[in-house]
Amino acid sequence: MKLPFLIDTDTASDDAVALIMALRSPQIQVLAITTVAGNVDVHQASRNAIYTAELCDSKVAVFAGAEQPLKRAHVSAAWFHGHDGLGDHGYPPPRRAPERRSAPDAIIDTIESHPGLVMVTLGPLTNVALALQKKPGIAAKVSRCVVMGGAPCCEGNVTPAAEYNIWCDPEAARIVVRSGLPIELVGWHLCRGEAVLNPSDIQQVLSFGTPVAKFAIECNSRAQEAFLQQTGELGISLPDPVAMAVALDASIVTSQSKHFVDVETESELTRGMTVVDRLNVADNERNRHVWASRLAAGHKANVVWTIDNIRWKQALYAALS
């Protein structure tokens, strides 16, 4: 029996590589892909998702979702991924269109028909929040919810305080982290340093000579340039594939712990900040009134702090070779 997966994505360059990892894994079955406005608009995200699926010879159903965040204007990440999200290489349109059903409805239907599935989110959490608002009970039917998002206890990649997926729709992120979903938070910090594909790693991937290997490097060309400008680090940073690697094999995680997590929605300075109670002080007298609703609900997220970078890259290589 293959493990059922549901993937929600704002398909740009690193999302595409994460989709390849899932669609080429012999251990899982991707039941559906839902798309959301984030890195690119939702229509481009759907196009990119279907193009990637076709590259993997997959006919997985793709459902288009929210065109903008719950309460804010959509701000893309074209500066990082290119206008088409895939480095602007002029990839041809896919041969099919998204399904007619909306992404939030598809999320509800897929979870209810496959209780115990693993949900992986690679973009802003708008679709998931809309699904939860409509059917809160689905949270209890998910076995794992691996969220690529947040900058727990570190700097962000879109503002000093926030990671893009959470910043893009902080209200949705707050709904999701408070929902009772069994969240495993895979933050932006995990795709930096030794996790980055360095020049020799890139050459190793290209040496595989497969269409998916060539695409994985090529579609991240703009992202590689932007990451160097942003951090001074040379190579390709792949946050979504790192999250997918965790979803596919949780044993690559080397340190993690459960904490109350909340998302800042009011401040302009810290919009989208993932506030992690790492020292477990939320219940102290000086903090209890602010954290009252979180404490009462009792829902903690499993925050991933470190991974085995050698094994993460081995998982990537296996998917691309």
N, C-alpha and C positions, 0 to 999 in steps of 0.2 A: 504494500500500500504506500503510495507516494503521499507525502505530507502536503496538505492543501495550503496554498498561499493566495493572499489578496494584496495587490500592490497599488498604492495611490501615489501619483507622481506628477511633477511639473516638468515633463521630460526635456531636459537639456543634456549637455555632453556627459556629465558624470552619471546622471540618471540612466542614460542609454546604456552605459557600461554595466550598471547595476541590473538593468533588465536582462542584458545578455547573460549575466551570471545566473540569474534565476531561471530564465528560459532554457538554458543549456544544462542545468543541473539534473542529473538522473534521479535525485532523491525526492524532488518536489514536483507538484503540479500547480502551475499558476492558473487559478480559476478565472481571474479577471484582472484587468488593469484599469484603474480609474484615473482620470487626468484633471488637473486643477490649474488655475492661473497662478503663476509664480515666476520662475525664470523667464518664461515666455507666456504669451496669452494662451488660453486653454485650447484654442483651435490648433495652434502650432504645436502645443504639447501633445495633443492627440495625434497629429500627423507624425511627429517624431516617434511616438510610442509605437504606432503601427509600422512605420518604416523599420524600426529596430526589430520588432517581432518578425516581420517578413525576412529580415536578414538572418534570423534564427530559424527560418522555416516554421514559424509558429502561427497558428490561426486563433490565438487567444483573443477573447472579446475585449474590446477597448470601449470604455464609456466616458464621454466628456462630461465635465462637472462645472463647478463654479467659475464664473467669468471674472469675479472680483472678490476681494475679502468681504467678510461679514459687514463691516462698518466703515471701510476705508477704500480709497482709490487704489487700484492695482499699480504697483511699481515693479517693473520687470528687472531682471539682472542681465540685460543685453550687454552691458558694459563688460561683463565677465564671460558670458557664453556666446556672444555674437547675437545678431538680430534674429536668426532662426534657431538659436539655442545650440546649434551643432557646429559652431565655428564658421558659418557662412561659406560652406564649400559647394553649395548648389546641389544638394542631394535631390534626386527625383521624387515626385510625390508618390505616396504608397498606392497600392492597387485597390485598396478598399477603404471604406469610411467607418467612423465610429458607429457603435450601436445607437439605437434611438432612445433607449432608456437613460435617464440621468444618472450621473455617478453616485449621488447620495442614495438613490433608490437601489442601484446595483450593489452598493456596499451593504445595505440592509438585507437585501434578498440573498446575497452570497453568504453572509454570516449566518443568517437564519437557516439556510439550506445545508450549511457545512459547519455546524457548531464545533468548536475546537480548532478552527483554522488559525494560521499565523497571518497577522496583518503587518505589512511593512509600509511605512509612510516616508516618502522621499521629497516632499514639498511642503508648502503651507498646508495647514490642517483644516482648511475651509470645508471640504467635502465631508470629512470625518465628523466635524462639529455639526454640520447640517443633518447628517444621518443620526447622530446621537440625540439631537434636539427632537427629531421625529420619532425615534425608537430608542430611548435610553437603555432598554434592556439588552441591547446587542452587546454592550460592554462586557457582560458576564459570559458571553458565548465565544469570546476570543481567548485562545490559549496564551498567545504572546502578541504584543503590539510593539514592534521595533520601530522607534521614531528617530529618523535622522533629523536632528534639530537641536538647537540650543548651544550655549557656550557656558557650561556649568563651571562656575568659579574661575573663568578665564575671559580674555578679551573676545569680542565678537568679530565677525568678518564683514559686517555691513555698517555697524556703528561700533564705538568703543565698548558698548554694553551688550550687543545682541548679534545673534546669528541670523542669516537671512530668512530661513523658512519660518522661524518664530516671529521675527520682526515684521514680515510681510502681512501676517494676519494674527496679531497677538490675541485678539478676542477669541478666535477659534482655538488657538493653542491653549488658552486658559480653560475653555470648555472641555477640551480633550484631557488635559492633565487632571482635571477635577472629576472626570467621568467614572472612574473606577476601572477603566481599561488597564490591563496588566502591562504597563509601559516599561520598556527598556530604552532609556534615553542614550542615544549614541551621538555625542556632541561633536562639534567642528574640530575640537582639539585633537581628536583621534586620527585625523587624516594629515597631520603635519609631521615634521621631523622625519624620523625613520620610516614613517608610513608613506611618505611621498615617493612616487615613481621617479627615481633619479635617472640621469641620462643612460646609465648602463641597463637599468630596468626597462627603459623604453626600447632600447635596442634589442633586448631579449624578447619583448613582446612582438616587435616587428619581425624578428627572426622566425616566429611561428609560421608566417606566411599565409595565414588564414584571412578571409575577408573580415571576420569579426575583429581580429587583432589589428589589422590596418585601420578599420573604422574607429576602434577604441582610441587609438593614438591620434588619428587625423581629426576627429570631431572635437577633441580636447585641445586643439592648437591655440585657439584664442584664450581658453581657460588657463593654459600654461603661461602665456604672456601676462595675463591679468594677475595670476598668483604670484609671479615674480615681482610685478609692480607693487602688489599689496603687501607682501611679506618679506621679500628679498630671498625667498627660498627657490632654488632651481629645480624644476621638475613638474610633474602633474599631480595635483592634489585631488583625491577622489573620495569625498565624504559619503556619497550615496553608495558606491561599491563597498566601502568599509562597513556601512550599516547592513548591507545585504550579506556580507561575509559573516557578520554576527548573527543575522537571522538564519542563515544556512547552517551555521555551526557555532553554537554559543560557547563551545569550549575554547575558542580563540581569545575569549575575554580573560585577562589575567588579574584584573582587580575591578570590583564593582561593589556598590552598597546601596541600600534602600533608604530613601529620604523623602520628606515632604518637599514638593516642588510647586512653585507657582510662577505665573507669568505677569510681568508688569504691563498694564494697559493704559495707564493714565498719564505717565510722565513722558514728555517729549525727549528728555535727556536719556532715559533708560527704557524707552519703548521696546517691548519684546524681550526684555532681559529674563532669562531663566534663573529664578532665584531658588537656590538649592540649600536646604537646611542641613548642610554637611556636618555641622557640629552638634546637631540635634538640640538646638536652643529655642525652637519655635514654641515650645510649651513653657518656657520660662515666664515668670510673671510679667516681665517688661515686653514680651512679644505675644503673649497669649491672645490679647484682644485683636491683634492684626491677623493672626493665623487661625482664629476661632473656627471659621467654616472649614478650613482644611483639616484641622485637628478633629473636628466633629465627624467629618466624612471618613477619616482614617486611611485614605488612599495614599500610599507612597509609591514613588517611581523607583525603578532599579536604575541607578546612574552608573554608566560604564566609564571607568577612569583610564584604564590602559588595556591594550590588546597585544597579542603576539604578532609583531609586524612581519616576521618571516612567514608565519602561517597565513596571514592575510594575503600576502603577495602570492603565495603558493595557490591559494584558492582562486585568485584572479587569473593566474597563469593557466590553471586547469580549465577555466571557462573559455579562455581565448585561444588555446592551442588546438 
